[in-house]
């Protein structure tokens, strides 16, 4: 298998490093010649070009990895698919549901792999959390909330929902195996007109499951945390922790039949805190390996196009709700 990468900037250079180390990288395209010079010096033997068509037209390249600004994702992905290449595109899949549907339909019709870079689904901590939920260790899931905030890179071509939101939405869809029925979101733009810097979004699932997501690049803290409350146990995933990514709390509320009329029927249970040992491999390496495996086996990866499309539908509903002052939007 041979891979070509389009975009080797802020995030793309990490993809270049991983695919190079996996010995499948043939060529890199970028509009910035300084970036290409760095690639050429750091990764010997890799071809560099400012023209993506060089990658699209190379018969030895099986897969194209796209790490460009989001506004180019649809155009470049569609062109790669039309050239018979498998595609791994950074999140989001596209900037509209219609474009996402077009990409997924074309890939399916032509037996092409299209995979979205929802990185957190390749995190060993998130995978362990998925196994716990599936095994019923947390009991019935009541609700969850997540924070992805920072004082960091300010985007001008997408708001905090579309920049940060794909991570937390994709995690929720993956962990709970369903798409929310409706979405409500509010937010505000402080630094640039029309570009919301902070978002508060609530997801409503079937069966009374509810989740809340806080997103911002205008915040004094750097937080990457997810809390899940279940009927048996509660768990916190904190990606800012170096080693203790998961903490499982044996806490809950037990419903007990009262022995007398006056006694309450609720009892708080407080048990141990368990920190499981997790093999913390680089999530991006896991993701790159998943793309190579999908190209070889033709089996869709966990972040195949359909998953990326579901994330798009949630983001689009969130945007519609934002534009209507938080009114719930049905998906």
Secondary structure, DSSP 8 states (H G I E B T S, - for coil): --EEEE--STTHHHHHHHHHHTT-EEEEE-S-HHHHHHHHHHSTT-EEES-HHHHHT-TT--EEEE-S-GGGHHHHHHHHHHTT-EEEEESSS-SSHHHHHHHHHHHHHTT--EEEE-GGGG-HHHHHHHHHHHTTTT-SEEEEEEEEEEE----SSS-HHHHHHHHHHHHHHHHHTS--SEEEEEEE-SSBTTB-SEEEEEEE-GGG-EEEEEEESEEEEEEEEEEEEESS-EEEEETTSSS--EEEEEEEEEE---SSSSS-SEEEEEEEEE--------HHHHHHHHHHHHHHH----TTBHHHHHHHHHHHHHHHHHHHTTT--EE-
